[in-house]
Amino acid sequence: MSEARYRVLVVDDELQILRALRVVLKGAGFDVTAVATAGEALDAAAVKPPHAAIVDLVLPDGDGVDVTRQLREWSSMPIIVLSAVGDEDQKVAALEAGADDYVTKPFGPRELVARLQAALRRAGPSSGGEPVLRADGLELDLAAHAVRLSGEELHLTPIEFDLLKALMENRGRLLTHAALLSQVCGVDVRRRRRDAADAHRQPAAQGGAARGGAAHSHRAGRGLPLRRLTRQPRRVERVPGLRVLMAP
């Protein structure tokens, strides 16, 4: 993956530095998400996980050590912390919390970009060792939670992303709707059907609620978002018997 495809989260409460970092990183070919607080940084990372993060140690609603620690709970992305001269204890705390490197303010733009690129190279493809799945012009980056079709990024819902992941991981295999629901949503369709059948045998007073649950399960199975992929020729096919196939 080239640097032009990496997305970097930058958090710093000094707006002048934030603007400068955005310009420098974009000039180096990165996509940049720039925020000014710890809360905004964690929210942005959760909504659209970046490949790397640059985090200032001093923030208005927390500190970079806490941000680093919380990011490291679910991601192995490279994290570079920005620190002022003399913040040795904070640097050590950040490194112990999971930061990969640090840059002392004031810093040179070329040094920061070089350190970021080096950290991304050490991390390897998709910044966490997770694979990038490819099939017939589709590319699914598990670490970045991103999907591209012929180089153009697609914006999918979480369910659509998980569905596409399941299909690409089982490329060329027939999958039942029940198997997809189980893999994507954690729904045990067979058990739900048994429960629904048992509920129909109960008194009518309880039967209405049970029928509602059965209907919900049925709608969940039929509502899986396949339309975007089925518009593309030969990528996804429906097979009689409620099975779905992604072309090998």
C-alpha positions, -999 to +999 in steps of 0.1 A: +000+000+000+015+034-009+016+063+015-011+081-006-036+056+006-029+060+043-053+079+066-037+097+095-055+110+126-039+142+140-049+156+174-035+189+187-053+217+205-029+244+190-048+253+158-018+268+141+001+235+145-030+215+135-033+235+103+004+231+096+003+194+101-028+190+078-009+209+050+023+190+055+008+156+056-016+162+027+014+174+008+031+141+015+001+122+001-017+113+033-054+116+040-058+136+072-084+137+099-076+167+122-092+172+156-084+194+187-095+173+217-091+138+231-128+131+229-129+141+192-099+120+185-114+088+200-147+095+183-131+100+149-110+069+153-140+048+161-161+061+132-133+058+106-103+039+119-070+055+107-038+038+096-018+059+120-022+087+146-002+117+157-012+128+192-002+158+212+006+150+248-013+180+262-050+183+253-078+204+268-099+175+279-072+149+288-038+140+277-021+121+249-011+093+271-048+084+278-056+087+241-027+064+232-038+039+258-074+038+246-064+036+210-040+007+218-069-012+234-083-021+200-057-011+174-021-017+166-018+013+143+015+033+146+011+062+171+035+091+173+032+116+202+041+153+201+058+167+232+074+199+244+110+200+254+116+187+289+085+164+290+106+133+295+083+117+321+053+122+297+073+107+268+081+076+288+045+073+299+033+076+263+058+050+251+047+026+279+011+032+270+018+020+235+032+049+214+057+039+188+077+071+186+078+107+197+087+141+181+097+171+202+083+205+195+093+225+176+099+199+149+108+199+112+080+188+088+104+165+069+114+148+101+078+141+112+069+128+077+100+105+077+092+092+112+056+085+102+066+067+070+091+046+089+065+037+115+040+026+088+067+005+071+075-012+103+038-019+109+035-035+075+004-036+051-029-023+066-010-011+098-019-040+120-010-072+102-047-077+092-051-086+055-064-066+026-089-088+008-091-084-029-115-098-055-124-086-090-116-049-085-129-049-049-104-042-021-114-045+016-089-032+041-098-048+075-075-025+096-088+007+081-123-005+078-123+008+042-137-006+009-126+004-026-140-005-060-116+000-089-097+025-067-128+045-056-137+044-019-172+030-011-191+041+020-207+011+035-227+006+067-211-017+093-235-045+084-226-041+047-189-041+055-192-073+076-213-089+049-188-081+022-160-094+044-179-127+049-184-131+012-148-123+003-134-147+029-156-174+014-151-165-022-164-192-046-183-210-018-221-212-016-233-196+016-269-200+030-287-169+043-286-186+077-248-189+075-245-153+066-268-141+094-248-162+119-214-149+106-224-112+102-251-107+129-245-135+153-280-147+146-287-184+150-315-188+124-322-225+131-326-218+168-349-189+160-370-211+138-373-237+165-382-211+191-408-196+167-423-231+161-425-237+198-441-203+204-468-211+179-478-240+200-483-218+231-515-200+240-528-174+216-521-146+241-484-153+239-484-162+202-486-126+189-452-117+204-436-149+192-449-143+157-434-108+158-400-123+166-403-148+138-412-120+114-382-099+126-359-128+119-374-132+084-370-096+076-334-096+088-326-124+064-343-108+034-329-073+042-293-081+038-277-053+017-266-072-014-279-047-040-247-027-044-227-058-052-253-075-074-253-045-097-217-054-106-217-083-131-207-117-118-196-106-084-225-119-063-251-143-075-282-157-059-286-194-062-319-213-057-323-226-022-315-194-004-278-194-011-254-167-021-222-171-041-193-146-046-177-154-079-143-171-076 
